[in-house]
Every structure is written in structure tokens, then in C-alpha cells.
């Protein structure tokens, strides 16, 4: 009776037959184990961190060699290369932007470090100042839902559809409301 309770019947228990069939000593067991390990490694490789670099490659030695009062546009371009972008109004400011990003598998990338090198020139084209800004200057915003909140009246769908009922003869609309239109054109011309 105790043998039935513990699941043992005549012969070998089914677990032992299964383990013997797929043990490391049998060839099919080794193949199955190898395929399982390959699948596990392939699945785990999708969870690796992805690091990317965007923009200018900052070389500290080259950046430190740009000196205010000594360098001009041509020497800065020769040393650092063309800027990432130039100021919108005039070419007095050059910006070199560098950013390192990191993401895990399918998540959104997040900035790890950022360097903005701001080179300012005077009217003669000489370097006035070289400023560095980092990740602390990046504004973190979080959109609120699917809609942008606006000031003003909040109108529902029915207000939008039926809100103009009764406004057909209003002044300036060209109807019987006595508008001040002088001509027959669509704009009153």
C-alpha cells in the first residue's frame, strides 16, 4: 500500500526512465542539452545594454588647446573641425555637441553624459570665450497624457458641432443680421 502512495509500481519509476533517457551519457541527451544552452544564451543576449555615442567626439587635449584671444575661426575649425551647429542669428557662436546614451534591450535610450562646447567669436572672428555645459543643462519634461493642456474654453464634441446654432444671422456674417459687408465677395470685398 505504501508503494502505491509514493508512486512506485513494479519496475523503475517514470522519472528515472526519463532522466536516464536524457542523461549526459547518451548522445541525444548531450545534443538536447547543447541546443538548450544555445537557446538560453541567444535569449539572454537580447537583454544586453546598448551604449551609443551621438555627435562630436570630444578630445580633451584639442578642446583645451583653443584659447580665447589667441585663436580665430580658421584655427578653431582646423583644430576641432566643423561645429555641430552654428547660432541661428549670425555666426558668432559655434556649438559642438556630444552625447552618450544607454538603453537596455527594448527600453527608451537615456542620456548618460553630454557635453556641449560653446565657442563664441567677436565681430573680427577671434575667440572670445569657450564654455562647457553638461547633462545638468538638459531639461527633463514629462508630457501629461495624450493632450497638451491649453488655456481657454474646454468645449465638448457636442459644443463644437452644435455651438454655432443661432449664430447664422450674427453681425459681420453677411446674412440678415445687418453686417457691415460692402461687397459681394466672400470676405466682404
C-alpha positions in Angstrom: 0.0 0.0 0.0 2.8 2.4 0.8 4.3 1.7 -2.6 1.2 3.0 -4.3 1.2 6.0 -2.1 4.7 7.1 -3.1 4.1 6.4 -6.8 6.3 3.3 -7.1 4.9 0.4 -9.0 6.6 -2.6 -10.4 9.6 -1.8 -12.5 11.5 1.5 -12.5 9.7 4.8 -11.7 8.9 7.0 -14.7 11.2 9.8 -13.5 14.2 7.5 -13.5 13.4 6.4 -17.1 13.1 10.0 -18.3 16.4 11.0 -16.6 18.2 8.0 -18.0 16.9 8.7 -21.4 18.2 12.3 -21.5 21.3 11.9 -19.3 24.7 13.4 -20.2 25.9 10.0 -21.2 23.5 9.4 -24.1 24.2 11.2 -27.3 20.7 12.6 -27.7 20.8 14.0 -24.2 24.1 15.9 -25.0 22.6 17.3 -28.2 19.4 18.4 -26.4 21.5 19.9 -23.6 23.7 21.8 -26.1 20.7 23.1 -28.0 19.1 24.2 -24.8 22.2 26.1 -23.7 22.5 27.8 -27.1 18.8 28.9 -26.9 19.4 30.2 -23.4 22.5 32.2 -24.5 20.7 33.6 -27.5 17.7 34.6 -25.4 19.9 36.3 -22.8 21.8 38.2 -25.4 18.7 40.3 -26.2 18.9 41.7 -22.7 22.3 43.4 -23.0 23.0 47.1 -22.5 23.4 49.1 -25.7 25.7 52.1 -25.5 25.7 54.6 -28.3 27.5 57.9 -28.9 26.0 60.7 -30.9 27.6 63.9 -32.2 31.1 65.3 -31.8 34.0 63.1 -30.4 35.4 65.2 -27.7 39.2 65.2 -27.4 40.1 67.0 -24.1 43.5 67.9 -25.3 42.2 69.5 -28.5 39.5 71.4 -26.7 41.9 72.7 -24.1 44.2 74.0 -26.9 41.5 76.5 -28.1 42.4 79.8 -26.3 40.4 83.0 -26.1 42.2 85.9 -27.6 44.6 83.7 -29.5 42.6 81.5 -31.8 40.2 82.6 -34.6 37.6 80.8 -36.7 40.0 79.2 -39.1 42.2 77.8 -36.3 39.2 76.5 -34.3 37.9 74.8 -37.5 41.3 73.3 -38.1 41.6 72.1 -34.5 38.1 70.9 -33.7 36.5 70.6 -37.2 33.2 71.9 -38.3 30.8 72.6 -35.5 27.7 70.5 -34.8 25.6 73.7 -35.5 26.1 77.4 -35.7 24.0 80.1 -34.0 20.7 80.8 -35.8 21.3 84.6 -35.9 24.7 85.3 -37.2 27.8 83.0 -37.0 29.2 84.4 -33.7 28.5 81.2 -31.8 29.6 77.7 -32.7 28.4 74.6 -30.8 30.0 71.2 -30.6 27.5 68.7 -29.1 28.4 65.2 -27.8 26.1 62.7 -26.1 26.5 59.2 -24.8 23.3 57.2 -24.5 22.4 53.8 -22.9 19.4 51.5 -23.2 18.5 48.0 -22.1 17.0 45.7 -24.7 13.9 47.5 -25.9 13.6 50.3 -23.5 13.9 54.0 -24.4 17.5 55.3 -24.5 18.6 57.5 -21.6 21.5 60.0 -21.7 24.4 59.1 -19.6 26.7 62.0 -20.3 26.5 65.1 -22.5 29.0 67.8 -23.4 28.1 71.0 -25.2 31.1 73.0 -26.2 30.1 76.7 -26.9 32.8 78.7 -28.7 32.0 82.4 -29.0 33.6 84.8 -31.5 33.7 88.6 -31.7 32.9 90.6 -34.9 36.5 90.2 -36.1 36.3 86.3 -35.9 38.6 85.9 -32.8 37.6 83.6 -30.0 36.1 85.4 -27.0 35.1 82.5 -24.8 34.9 78.7 -24.7 32.2 77.4 -22.4 31.3 73.8 -21.5 27.9 72.6 -20.4 27.0 69.1 -19.3 24.0 67.0 -18.7 22.8 69.3 -15.9 21.6 71.8 -18.5 19.2 69.2 -20.1 15.6 70.0 -19.2 13.6 66.9 -18.2 10.0 67.2 -19.3 7.1 64.7 -18.9 4.2 65.1 -21.2 0.8 65.0 -19.5 -1.2 62.3 -21.2 -2.2 62.4 -24.9 -3.3 66.0 -25.0 -1.5 69.3 -24.5 -3.2 71.4 -21.8 -4.3 74.8 -23.2 -5.8 77.9 -21.7 -9.3 78.9 -22.7 -12.6 77.2 -23.0 -12.9 73.5 -22.9 -15.6 72.5 -25.4 -17.0 69.1 -25.8 -17.8 67.4 -29.1 -21.5 68.5 -29.0 -20.4 72.1 -28.2 -18.2 72.1 -31.3 -21.0 70.6 -33.5 -24.0 72.5 -32.2 -22.3 75.6 -30.8 -22.9 77.8 -33.9 -26.7 77.2 -34.0 -28.3 80.6 -33.8 -25.2 82.4 -34.9 -26.1 82.4 -38.6 -27.5 85.9 -38.7 -24.8 87.4 -36.5 -23.2 90.7 -37.4 -20.4 90.6 -40.0 -21.5 87.2 -41.3 -23.2 88.6 -44.4 -26.7 87.3 -43.6 -29.9 89.1 -42.5 -28.2 90.2 -39.3 -27.2 93.6 -40.6 -23.5 93.1 -41.1 -21.3 95.8 -42.5 -20.3 94.0 -45.7 -19.8 96.3 -48.6 -19.3 93.9 -51.4 -20.5 90.5 -52.6 -17.2 88.6 -52.2 -16.5 86.0 -49.5 -14.6 88.5 -47.4 -17.0 91.4 -47.9 -14.9 92.9 -50.6 
